[in-house]
């Protein structure tokens, strides 16, 4: 017992998509604000808050970075071909605002 996170809370994590900019790489591949969680990138589960996802984005500029997305509204998982790029009018390589979060009990 205790007040620490449960095993499900530890396992059910990813980068929650909080916002998607128009005409961005993220909008082109259909990421959805609030309900989508990026849970894996290039075959690597994103279970901890570290630089792994950022490093993969930088290494994949203008090439497909395969990601796995969990949608908390539908309870489904889908494979997405994301292409990080600076060749669009907005900021960043993806055009999204993300936060590491849990989708346990969402």
Secondary structure, 3 states (H helix, E strand, C coil): CCCCCCHHHHHCEEEEEEEECCCCHHHHCCCCCCCEEEEEECCEECCCCCCHHHHHHHHCCCCEEEEEEEECCCCEEEEEEEECCCCCCCCCCCCEEEEEEECCCC
